[in-house]
Amino acid sequence: MSTSEPTWFKSSYSSASGDDCVEVATLPHHVHVRDSKDKDGPRLALSPATWAEFVAHAGR
């Protein structure tokens, strides 16, 4: 298991100011999600399958 910090990114649909966004970091076994305004705050860790289901549902 790696101890390095994951690489976070925001959606290309985020506003230029980026004030109200979530950030996502994908790793082999988890997808991490956090609030861009609170980078040290809580994070969600989801399985790739759960993340895929969420994104499909949110896109409808």
mmJSON file of the N, C-alpha and C atoms, coordinates in Angstrom:
{"data_MODEL":{"atom_site":{
"group_PDB":["ATOM","ATOM","ATOM","ATOM","ATOM","ATOM","ATOM","ATOM","ATOM","ATOM","ATOM","ATOM","ATOM","ATOM","ATOM","ATOM","ATOM","ATOM","ATOM","ATOM","ATOM","ATOM","ATOM","ATOM","ATOM","ATOM","ATOM","ATOM","ATOM","ATOM","ATOM","ATOM","ATOM","ATOM","ATOM","ATOM","ATOM","ATOM","ATOM","ATOM","ATOM","ATOM","ATOM","ATOM","ATOM","ATOM","ATOM","ATOM","ATOM","ATOM","ATOM","ATOM","ATOM","ATOM","ATOM","ATOM","ATOM","ATOM","ATOM","ATOM","ATOM","ATOM","ATOM","ATOM","ATOM","ATOM","ATOM","ATOM","ATOM","ATOM","ATOM","ATOM","ATOM","ATOM","ATOM","ATOM","ATOM","ATOM","ATOM","ATOM","ATOM","ATOM","ATOM","ATOM","ATOM","ATOM","ATOM","ATOM","ATOM","ATOM","ATOM","ATOM","ATOM","ATOM","ATOM","ATOM","ATOM","ATOM","ATOM","ATOM","ATOM","ATOM","ATOM","ATOM","ATOM","ATOM","ATOM","ATOM","ATOM","ATOM","ATOM","ATOM","ATOM","ATOM","ATOM","ATOM","ATOM","ATOM","ATOM","ATOM","ATOM","ATOM","ATOM","ATOM","ATOM","ATOM","ATOM","ATOM","ATOM","ATOM","ATOM","ATOM","ATOM","ATOM","ATOM","ATOM","ATOM","ATOM","ATOM","ATOM","ATOM","ATOM","ATOM","ATOM","ATOM","ATOM","ATOM","ATOM","ATOM","ATOM","ATOM","ATOM","ATOM","ATOM","ATOM","ATOM","ATOM","ATOM","ATOM","ATOM","ATOM","ATOM","ATOM","ATOM","ATOM","ATOM","ATOM","ATOM","ATOM","ATOM","ATOM","ATOM","ATOM","ATOM","ATOM","ATOM","ATOM","ATOM","ATOM","ATOM"],
"id":[1,2,3,4,5,6,7,8,9,10,11,12,13,14,15,16,17,18,19,20,21,22,23,24,25,26,27,28,29,30,31,32,33,34,35,36,37,38,39,40,41,42,43,44,45,46,47,48,49,50,51,52,53,54,55,56,57,58,59,60,61,62,63,64,65,66,67,68,69,70,71,72,73,74,75,76,77,78,79,80,81,82,83,84,85,86,87,88,89,90,91,92,93,94,95,96,97,98,99,100,101,102,103,104,105,106,107,108,109,110,111,112,113,114,115,116,117,118,119,120,121,122,123,124,125,126,127,128,129,130,131,132,133,134,135,136,137,138,139,140,141,142,143,144,145,146,147,148,149,150,151,152,153,154,155,156,157,158,159,160,161,162,163,164,165,166,167,168,169,170,171,172,173,174,175,176,177,178,179,180],
"type_symbol":["N","C","C","N","C","C","N","C","C","N","C","C","N","C","C","N","C","C","N","C","C","N","C","C","N","C","C","N","C","C","N","C","C","N","C","C","N","C","C","N","C","C","N","C","C","N","C","C","N","C","C","N","C","C","N","C","C","N","C","C","N","C","C","N","C","C","N","C","C","N","C","C","N","C","C","N","C","C","N","C","C","N","C","C","N","C","C","N","C","C","N","C","C","N","C","C","N","C","C","N","C","C","N","C","C","N","C","C","N","C","C","N","C","C","N","C","C","N","C","C","N","C","C","N","C","C","N","C","C","N","C","C","N","C","C","N","C","C","N","C","C","N","C","C","N","C","C","N","C","C","N","C","C","N","C","C","N","C","C","N","C","C","N","C","C","N","C","C","N","C","C","N","C","C","N","C","C","N","C","C"],
"label_atom_id":["N","CA","C","N","CA","C","N","CA","C","N","CA","C","N","CA","C","N","CA","C","N","CA","C","N","CA","C","N","CA","C","N","CA","C","N","CA","C","N","CA","C","N","CA","C","N","CA","C","N","CA","C","N","CA","C","N","CA","C","N","CA","C","N","CA","C","N","CA","C","N","CA","C","N","CA","C","N","CA","C","N","CA","C","N","CA","C","N","CA","C","N","CA","C","N","CA","C","N","CA","C","N","CA","C","N","CA","C","N","CA","C","N","CA","C","N","CA","C","N","CA","C","N","CA","C","N","CA","C","N","CA","C","N","CA","C","N","CA","C","N","CA","C","N","CA","C","N","CA","C","N","CA","C","N","CA","C","N","CA","C","N","CA","C","N","CA","C","N","CA","C","N","CA","C","N","CA","C","N","CA","C","N","CA","C","N","CA","C","N","CA","C","N","CA","C","N","CA","C","N","CA","C","N","CA","C","N","CA","C"],
"label_alt_id":[null,null,null,null,null,null,null,null,null,null,null,null,null,null,null,null,null,null,null,null,null,null,null,null,null,null,null,null,null,null,null,null,null,null,null,null,null,null,null,null,null,null,null,null,null,null,null,null,null,null,null,null,null,null,null,null,null,null,null,null,null,null,null,null,null,null,null,null,null,null,null,null,null,null,null,null,null,null,null,null,null,null,null,null,null,null,null,null,null,null,null,null,null,null,null,null,null,null,null,null,null,null,null,null,null,null,null,null,null,null,null,null,null,null,null,null,null,null,null,null,null,null,null,null,null,null,null,null,null,null,null,null,null,null,null,null,null,null,null,null,null,null,null,null,null,null,null,null,null,null,null,null,null,null,null,null,null,null,null,null,null,null,null,null,null,null,null,null,null,null,null,null,null,null,null,null,null,null,null,null],
"label_comp_id":["MET","MET","MET","SER","SER","SER","THR","THR","THR","SER","SER","SER","GLU","GLU","GLU","PRO","PRO","PRO","THR","THR","THR","TRP","TRP","TRP","PHE","PHE","PHE","LYS","LYS","LYS","SER","SER","SER","SER","SER","SER","TYR","TYR","TYR","SER","SER","SER","SER","SER","SER","ALA","ALA","ALA","SER","SER","SER","GLY","GLY","GLY","ASP","ASP","ASP","ASP","ASP","ASP","CYS","CYS","CYS","VAL","VAL","VAL","GLU","GLU","GLU","VAL","VAL","VAL","ALA","ALA","ALA","THR","THR","THR","LEU","LEU","LEU","PRO","PRO","PRO","HIS","HIS","HIS","HIS","HIS","HIS","VAL","VAL","VAL","HIS","HIS","HIS","VAL","VAL","VAL","ARG","ARG","ARG","ASP","ASP","ASP","SER","SER","SER","LYS","LYS","LYS","ASP","ASP","ASP","LYS","LYS","LYS","ASP","ASP","ASP","GLY","GLY","GLY","PRO","PRO","PRO","ARG","ARG","ARG","LEU","LEU","LEU","ALA","ALA","ALA","LEU","LEU","LEU","SER","SER","SER","PRO","PRO","PRO","ALA","ALA","ALA","THR","THR","THR","TRP","TRP","TRP","ALA","ALA","ALA","GLU","GLU","GLU","PHE","PHE","PHE","VAL","VAL","VAL","ALA","ALA","ALA","HIS","HIS","HIS","ALA","ALA","ALA","GLY","GLY","GLY","ARG","ARG","ARG"],
"label_asym_id":["A","A","A","A","A","A","A","A","A","A","A","A","A","A","A","A","A","A","A","A","A","A","A","A","A","A","A","A","A","A","A","A","A","A","A","A","A","A","A","A","A","A","A","A","A","A","A","A","A","A","A","A","A","A","A","A","A","A","A","A","A","A","A","A","A","A","A","A","A","A","A","A","A","A","A","A","A","A","A","A","A","A","A","A","A","A","A","A","A","A","A","A","A","A","A","A","A","A","A","A","A","A","A","A","A","A","A","A","A","A","A","A","A","A","A","A","A","A","A","A","A","A","A","A","A","A","A","A","A","A","A","A","A","A","A","A","A","A","A","A","A","A","A","A","A","A","A","A","A","A","A","A","A","A","A","A","A","A","A","A","A","A","A","A","A","A","A","A","A","A","A","A","A","A","A","A","A","A","A","A"],
"label_entity_id":["1","1","1","1","1","1","1","1","1","1","1","1","1","1","1","1","1","1","1","1","1","1","1","1","1","1","1","1","1","1","1","1","1","1","1","1","1","1","1","1","1","1","1","1","1","1","1","1","1","1","1","1","1","1","1","1","1","1","1","1","1","1","1","1","1","1","1","1","1","1","1","1","1","1","1","1","1","1","1","1","1","1","1","1","1","1","1","1","1","1","1","1","1","1","1","1","1","1","1","1","1","1","1","1","1","1","1","1","1","1","1","1","1","1","1","1","1","1","1","1","1","1","1","1","1","1","1","1","1","1","1","1","1","1","1","1","1","1","1","1","1","1","1","1","1","1","1","1","1","1","1","1","1","1","1","1","1","1","1","1","1","1","1","1","1","1","1","1","1","1","1","1","1","1","1","1","1","1","1","1"],
"label_seq_id":[1,1,1,2,2,2,3,3,3,4,4,4,5,5,5,6,6,6,7,7,7,8,8,8,9,9,9,10,10,10,11,11,11,12,12,12,13,13,13,14,14,14,15,15,15,16,16,16,17,17,17,18,18,18,19,19,19,20,20,20,21,21,21,22,22,22,23,23,23,24,24,24,25,25,25,26,26,26,27,27,27,28,28,28,29,29,29,30,30,30,31,31,31,32,32,32,33,33,33,34,34,34,35,35,35,36,36,36,37,37,37,38,38,38,39,39,39,40,40,40,41,41,41,42,42,42,43,43,43,44,44,44,45,45,45,46,46,46,47,47,47,48,48,48,49,49,49,50,50,50,51,51,51,52,52,52,53,53,53,54,54,54,55,55,55,56,56,56,57,57,57,58,58,58,59,59,59,60,60,60],
"pdbx_PDB_ins_code":[null,null,null,null,null,null,null,null,null,null,null,null,null,null,null,null,null,null,null,null,null,null,null,null,null,null,null,null,null,null,null,null,null,null,null,null,null,null,null,null,null,null,null,null,null,null,null,null,null,null,null,null,null,null,null,null,null,null,null,null,null,null,null,null,null,null,null,null,null,null,null,null,null,null,null,null,null,null,null,null,null,null,null,null,null,null,null,null,null,null,null,null,null,null,null,null,null,null,null,null,null,null,null,null,null,null,null,null,null,null,null,null,null,null,null,null,null,null,null,null,null,null,null,null,null,null,null,null,null,null,null,null,null,null,null,null,null,null,null,null,null,null,null,null,null,null,null,null,null,null,null,null,null,null,null,null,null,null,null,null,null,null,null,null,null,null,null,null,null,null,null,null,null,null,null,null,null,null,null,null],
"Cartn_x":[0.846,0.0,0.889,0.547,1.327,0.914,1.892,1.589,1.556,1.742,1.74,0.317,0.23,-1.05,-1.633,-2.925,-3.531,-3.566,-3.671,-3.781,-5.253,-5.617,-7.001,-7.291,-8.53,-8.937,-10.385,-10.74,-12.117,-12.692,-13.977,-14.66,-14.331,-14.308,-14.12,-15.326,-16.437,-17.632,-17.582,-16.549,-16.421,-16.239,-16.705,-16.525,-15.047,-14.703,-13.306,-12.791,-13.671,-13.235,-13.06,-13.788,-13.65,-14.066,-14.945,-15.306,-16.269,-17.124,-18.156,-18.041,-16.987,-16.711,-16.393,-16.508,-15.926,-14.713,-13.787,-12.599,-12.598,-12.022,-11.998,-10.555,-10.199,-8.905,-9.168,-8.721,-8.938,-7.685,-7.887,-6.829,-7.31,-6.453,-6.879,-8.104,-8.223,-9.308,-10.34,-10.127,-11.053,-11.103,-12.223,-12.359,-12.632,-11.772,-11.911,-12.573,-13.453,-14.18,-14.056,-13.792,-13.698,-14.233,-14.509,-14.953,-13.721,-13.753,-12.585,-12.279,-13.275,-13.057,-12.421,-12.422,-11.91,-11.02,-9.867,-8.989,-8.507,-8.5,-8.09,-9.279,-10.482,-11.699,-11.979,-13.187,-13.549,-13.541,-13.314,-13.308,-14.197,-14.809,-15.521,-14.596,-14.628,-13.877,-14.89,-15.035,-16.02,-15.335,-15.995,-15.467,-15.661,-14.839,-15.034,-16.431,-16.995,-18.343,-19.393,-19.279,-20.225,-20.102,-18.879,-18.67,-19.288,-19.089,-19.652,-21.184,-21.792,-23.258,-23.716,-23.003,-23.359,-23.284,-22.192,-22.013,-23.099,-23.428,-24.485,-25.827,-26.121,-27.381,-27.414,-26.327,-26.275,-26.375,-25.933,-25.965,-27.322,-28.267,-29.608,-30.405],
"Cartn_y":[-1.187,0.0,1.247,2.209,3.429,4.451,5.192,6.242,7.614,7.665,8.955,9.499,10.804,11.494,11.262,10.939,10.75,12.06,11.944,13.104,13.471,14.676,15.131,15.957,15.88,16.71,17.118,18.205,18.71,18.489,18.485,18.346,19.518,19.254,20.335,21.262,20.853,21.686,22.64,22.566,23.443,24.884,25.807,27.224,27.59,28.683,29.127,29.386,29.899,30.17,28.883,27.832,26.546,26.531,27.47,27.591,26.517,26.019,25.075,23.773,23.044,21.831,20.671,19.505,18.336,17.952,17.316,16.811,15.295,14.646,13.194,12.745,11.659,11.013,9.531,9.018,7.604,6.807,5.721,4.772,3.394,2.403,1.104,0.478,0.63,-0.058,0.874,2.188,3.156,4.429,5.102,6.45,7.344,8.324,9.226,10.516,11.057,12.289,13.202,14.5,15.476,16.825,17.683,19.055,19.895,20.614,21.394,22.542,22.962,24.054,23.563,22.252,21.69,20.493,20.769,19.713,18.767,19.223,18.365,17.756,18.023,17.527,16.08,15.651,14.256,13.915,12.659,12.134,10.899,10.719,9.476,8.558,7.286,6.283,5.28,5.245,4.391,3.35,2.225,1.255,1.816,1.403,1.883,1.573,0.434,0.085,1.028,1.347,2.268,3.658,4.12,5.425,5.45,4.41,4.33,4.394,3.702,3.747,5.15,5.802,7.167,8.121,8.064,8.974,8.727,7.469,7.16,7.714,7.56,8.064,9.595,10.23,11.698,12.297,11.556,12.041,11.951,11.313,11.175,12.424],
"Cartn_z":[0.0,0.0,0.0,-0.823,-0.947,0.109,0.61,1.58,0.92,-0.406,-1.09,-1.198,-1.248,-1.359,-2.748,-2.845,-4.164,-4.952,-6.261,-7.135,-7.273,-6.826,-6.821,-8.067,-8.561,-9.685,-9.532,-10.214,-10.24,-11.628,-11.711,-12.988,-13.908,-15.194,-16.166,-16.193,-15.574,-15.48,-14.287,-13.465,-12.305,-12.764,-11.949,-12.282,-12.205,-12.834,-12.838,-11.429,-10.554,-9.183,-8.396,-8.762,-8.102,-6.654,-6.252,-4.843,-4.344,-5.192,-4.756,-5.529,-5.255,-6.017,-5.09,-5.656,-5.02,-5.847,-5.207,-5.886,-5.77,-6.765,-6.832,-7.043,-6.411,-6.63,-6.851,-7.971,-8.265,-7.96,-7.269,-6.937,-7.399,-7.442,-7.989,-7.314,-6.004,-5.309,-4.689,-4.789,-4.195,-5.033,-4.943,-5.485,-4.28,-4.056,-2.919,-3.378,-2.544,-2.843,-1.637,-1.891,-0.799,-1.264,-0.3,-0.55,-0.876,-1.995,-2.398,-1.437,-0.647,0.311,1.609,1.837,3.084,2.761,2.205,1.72,2.819,4.063,5.17,5.898,5.404,6.04,5.674,5.972,5.726,4.237,3.97,2.603,2.547,1.409,1.155,0.378,0.686,-0.075,-0.605,-1.922,-2.566,-3.438,-3.622,-4.578,-5.983,-6.937,-8.31,-8.858,-8.5,-8.97,-8.389,-7.113,-6.475,-7.082,-7.329,-7.953,-9.349,-10.115,-11.47,-11.421,-10.463,-10.316,-9.945,-9.042,-8.639,-9.823,-10.568,-11.708,-12.756,-13.023,-13.985,-13.512,-12.232,-11.684,-11.717,-11.337,-11.306,-12.701,-13.706,-15.074,-15.748,-15.092,-15.7,-15.575],
"occupancy":[1.0,1.0,1.0,1.0,1.0,1.0,1.0,1.0,1.0,1.0,1.0,1.0,1.0,1.0,1.0,1.0,1.0,1.0,1.0,1.0,1.0,1.0,1.0,1.0,1.0,1.0,1.0,1.0,1.0,1.0,1.0,1.0,1.0,1.0,1.0,1.0,1.0,1.0,1.0,1.0,1.0,1.0,1.0,1.0,1.0,1.0,1.0,1.0,1.0,1.0,1.0,1.0,1.0,1.0,1.0,1.0,1.0,1.0,1.0,1.0,1.0,1.0,1.0,1.0,1.0,1.0,1.0,1.0,1.0,1.0,1.0,1.0,1.0,1.0,1.0,1.0,1.0,1.0,1.0,1.0,1.0,1.0,1.0,1.0,1.0,1.0,1.0,1.0,1.0,1.0,1.0,1.0,1.0,1.0,1.0,1.0,1.0,1.0,1.0,1.0,1.0,1.0,1.0,1.0,1.0,1.0,1.0,1.0,1.0,1.0,1.0,1.0,1.0,1.0,1.0,1.0,1.0,1.0,1.0,1.0,1.0,1.0,1.0,1.0,1.0,1.0,1.0,1.0,1.0,1.0,1.0,1.0,1.0,1.0,1.0,1.0,1.0,1.0,1.0,1.0,1.0,1.0,1.0,1.0,1.0,1.0,1.0,1.0,1.0,1.0,1.0,1.0,1.0,1.0,1.0,1.0,1.0,1.0,1.0,1.0,1.0,1.0,1.0,1.0,1.0,1.0,1.0,1.0,1.0,1.0,1.0,1.0,1.0,1.0,1.0,1.0,1.0,1.0,1.0,1.0],
"B_iso_or_equiv":[0.0,0.0,0.0,0.0,0.0,0.0,0.0,0.0,0.0,0.0,0.0,0.0,0.0,0.0,0.0,0.0,0.0,0.0,0.0,0.0,0.0,0.0,0.0,0.0,0.0,0.0,0.0,0.0,0.0,0.0,0.0,0.0,0.0,0.0,0.0,0.0,0.0,0.0,0.0,0.0,0.0,0.0,0.0,0.0,0.0,0.0,0.0,0.0,0.0,0.0,0.0,0.0,0.0,0.0,0.0,0.0,0.0,0.0,0.0,0.0,0.0,0.0,0.0,0.0,0.0,0.0,0.0,0.0,0.0,0.0,0.0,0.0,0.0,0.0,0.0,0.0,0.0,0.0,0.0,0.0,0.0,0.0,0.0,0.0,0.0,0.0,0.0,0.0,0.0,0.0,0.0,0.0,0.0,0.0,0.0,0.0,0.0,0.0,0.0,0.0,0.0,0.0,0.0,0.0,0.0,0.0,0.0,0.0,0.0,0.0,0.0,0.0,0.0,0.0,0.0,0.0,0.0,0.0,0.0,0.0,0.0,0.0,0.0,0.0,0.0,0.0,0.0,0.0,0.0,0.0,0.0,0.0,0.0,0.0,0.0,0.0,0.0,0.0,0.0,0.0,0.0,0.0,0.0,0.0,0.0,0.0,0.0,0.0,0.0,0.0,0.0,0.0,0.0,0.0,0.0,0.0,0.0,0.0,0.0,0.0,0.0,0.0,0.0,0.0,0.0,0.0,0.0,0.0,0.0,0.0,0.0,0.0,0.0,0.0,0.0,0.0,0.0,0.0,0.0,0.0],
"pdbx_formal_charge":[null,null,null,null,null,null,null,null,null,null,null,null,null,null,null,null,null,null,null,null,null,null,null,null,null,null,null,null,null,null,null,null,null,null,null,null,null,null,null,null,null,null,null,null,null,null,null,null,null,null,null,null,null,null,null,null,null,null,null,null,null,null,null,null,null,null,null,null,null,null,null,null,null,null,null,null,null,null,null,null,null,null,null,null,null,null,null,null,null,null,null,null,null,null,null,null,null,null,null,null,null,null,null,null,null,null,null,null,null,null,null,null,null,null,null,null,null,null,null,null,null,null,null,null,null,null,null,null,null,null,null,null,null,null,null,null,null,null,null,null,null,null,null,null,null,null,null,null,null,null,null,null,null,null,null,null,null,null,null,null,null,null,null,null,null,null,null,null,null,null,null,null,null,null,null,null,null,null,null,null],
"auth_seq_id":[1,1,1,2,2,2,3,3,3,4,4,4,5,5,5,6,6,6,7,7,7,8,8,8,9,9,9,10,10,10,11,11,11,12,12,12,13,13,13,14,14,14,15,15,15,16,16,16,17,17,17,18,18,18,19,19,19,20,20,20,21,21,21,22,22,22,23,23,23,24,24,24,25,25,25,26,26,26,27,27,27,28,28,28,29,29,29,30,30,30,31,31,31,32,32,32,33,33,33,34,34,34,35,35,35,36,36,36,37,37,37,38,38,38,39,39,39,40,40,40,41,41,41,42,42,42,43,43,43,44,44,44,45,45,45,46,46,46,47,47,47,48,48,48,49,49,49,50,50,50,51,51,51,52,52,52,53,53,53,54,54,54,55,55,55,56,56,56,57,57,57,58,58,58,59,59,59,60,60,60],
"auth_comp_id":["MET","MET","MET","SER","SER","SER","THR","THR","THR","SER","SER","SER","GLU","GLU","GLU","PRO","PRO","PRO","THR","THR","THR","TRP","TRP","TRP","PHE","PHE","PHE","LYS","LYS","LYS","SER","SER","SER","SER","SER","SER","TYR","TYR","TYR","SER","SER","SER","SER","SER","SER","ALA","ALA","ALA","SER","SER","SER","GLY","GLY","GLY","ASP","ASP","ASP","ASP","ASP","ASP","CYS","CYS","CYS","VAL","VAL","VAL","GLU","GLU","GLU","VAL","VAL","VAL","ALA","ALA","ALA","THR","THR","THR","LEU","LEU","LEU","PRO","PRO","PRO","HIS","HIS","HIS","HIS","HIS","HIS","VAL","VAL","VAL","HIS","HIS","HIS","VAL","VAL","VAL","ARG","ARG","ARG","ASP","ASP","ASP","SER","SER","SER","LYS","LYS","LYS","ASP","ASP","ASP","LYS","LYS","LYS","ASP","ASP","ASP","GLY","GLY","GLY","PRO","PRO","PRO","ARG","ARG","ARG","LEU","LEU","LEU","ALA","ALA","ALA","LEU","LEU","LEU","SER","SER","SER","PRO","PRO","PRO","ALA","ALA","ALA","THR","THR","THR","TRP","TRP","TRP","ALA","ALA","ALA","GLU","GLU","GLU","PHE","PHE","PHE","VAL","VAL","VAL","ALA","ALA","ALA","HIS","HIS","HIS","ALA","ALA","ALA","GLY","GLY","GLY","ARG","ARG","ARG"],
"auth_asym_id":["A","A","A","A","A","A","A","A","A","A","A","A","A","A","A","A","A","A","A","A","A","A","A","A","A","A","A","A","A","A","A","A","A","A","A","A","A","A","A","A","A","A","A","A","A","A","A","A","A","A","A","A","A","A","A","A","A","A","A","A","A","A","A","A","A","A","A","A","A","A","A","A","A","A","A","A","A","A","A","A","A","A","A","A","A","A","A","A","A","A","A","A","A","A","A","A","A","A","A","A","A","A","A","A","A","A","A","A","A","A","A","A","A","A","A","A","A","A","A","A","A","A","A","A","A","A","A","A","A","A","A","A","A","A","A","A","A","A","A","A","A","A","A","A","A","A","A","A","A","A","A","A","A","A","A","A","A","A","A","A","A","A","A","A","A","A","A","A","A","A","A","A","A","A","A","A","A","A","A","A"],
"auth_atom_id":["N","CA","C","N","CA","C","N","CA","C","N","CA","C","N","CA","C","N","CA","C","N","CA","C","N","CA","C","N","CA","C","N","CA","C","N","CA","C","N","CA","C","N","CA","C","N","CA","C","N","CA","C","N","CA","C","N","CA","C","N","CA","C","N","CA","C","N","CA","C","N","CA","C","N","CA","C","N","CA","C","N","CA","C","N","CA","C","N","CA","C","N","CA","C","N","CA","C","N","CA","C","N","CA","C","N","CA","C","N","CA","C","N","CA","C","N","CA","C","N","CA","C","N","CA","C","N","CA","C","N","CA","C","N","CA","C","N","CA","C","N","CA","C","N","CA","C","N","CA","C","N","CA","C","N","CA","C","N","CA","C","N","CA","C","N","CA","C","N","CA","C","N","CA","C","N","CA","C","N","CA","C","N","CA","C","N","CA","C","N","CA","C","N","CA","C","N","CA","C","N","CA","C","N","CA","C","N","CA","C"],
"pdbx_PDB_model_num":[1,1,1,1,1,1,1,1,1,1,1,1,1,1,1,1,1,1,1,1,1,1,1,1,1,1,1,1,1,1,1,1,1,1,1,1,1,1,1,1,1,1,1,1,1,1,1,1,1,1,1,1,1,1,1,1,1,1,1,1,1,1,1,1,1,1,1,1,1,1,1,1,1,1,1,1,1,1,1,1,1,1,1,1,1,1,1,1,1,1,1,1,1,1,1,1,1,1,1,1,1,1,1,1,1,1,1,1,1,1,1,1,1,1,1,1,1,1,1,1,1,1,1,1,1,1,1,1,1,1,1,1,1,1,1,1,1,1,1,1,1,1,1,1,1,1,1,1,1,1,1,1,1,1,1,1,1,1,1,1,1,1,1,1,1,1,1,1,1,1,1,1,1,1,1,1,1,1,1,1]
}}}
